[in-house]
Amino acid sequence: MLKRIVSQTLKQIICICMVAIVIAPILLTLFAALKTKSDMAITSPLAMPGLDSITFENFNKVLSDKYLYIGFKNTGMILFISLIFNVLFGTITAFVIERFSFRGKNIVVALFFMGMLIPTFVTEIARFRIIQGLHLYNTLGAPIIIYIASDLMQLYIYRQFISGISVSLDEAALLDGCSYFTLFGRIIFPLLAPATATVCIIKAINIINDMYIPYLYMPKNSLRTLTTFLMNYANAQQGSWQLLAAGIIIIMIPTIVIYVFFQRYILAGVASGAVKE
């Protein structure tokens, strides 16, 4: 009995410590965003702002920057188009691989997963030349193409789900006169809704938080995303930690909202795709 109590207590302590490690930087950033410049200079970064000294002026200054709205617009466009094609190509490719046998299938699958194993930075020079050759440099098309083509995580998730769908369902639909296109569009694709939710949420968070690709392929000011806006804003606000903290909080909001409201789909989707009946 004592051993069980000690074990449970130890688990709770570990969980509390992990939560503190994750939450502490966010809280410190929020505290800084609610302080004035003078408060930042005379108070500890770990200290909460006093109720009588809380200010929202930092948020107002960040929200008045026109490039913030440009960042929201560009990020939204990149996100929307990338997710549509990721879902479309991912579901179709996974369906073909799982349901059809053809010559060279094992080679195709091996090449897909080899692309996942090779670090992105190793092929960066070749990828940059391809983007330039397609005349997509300094356009929204550059990150869209990269987000669609370079990350094959959705293929793995969709294959796991489709492998769990009984082949008898396909056979029954084909006997009823369905074509393969009808089978995929009306039967298989709707059954992949949990996988699609999982793919969209994970990829949305990755795209919103990515700074490297937009910074490298879209240096034009009119093509700033949320992350490149924050980077340029940080350079312009050197020493103004309270303004930078306010910008970080605003940029974090979309990611936090997506995760809080849809985390159950991530967990349920991954768990369902990992089990075969």
ABEGO torsion letter per residue (X at the ends): XAAAAAAAAAAAAAAAAAAAAAAAAAAAAAAAAABBAAAAAABBAABBBBAAABBAAAAAAAAABAAAAAAAAAAAAAAAAAAAAAAAAAAAAAAAAAABBBBGAAAAAAAAAAAAABBAAAAAAAAAAAAAAAGABGBAAAAAAAAAAABAAAAAAAAAAAAABBAAAAAAAAAAGBBAAAAAAAAAAAAAAAAAAAAAAAAAAAAAABAAAAAAABABAAABBAAAAAAAAAAAABGBAAAAAAAAAAAAAAAAAAAAAAAAAAAAAAAAAABBX
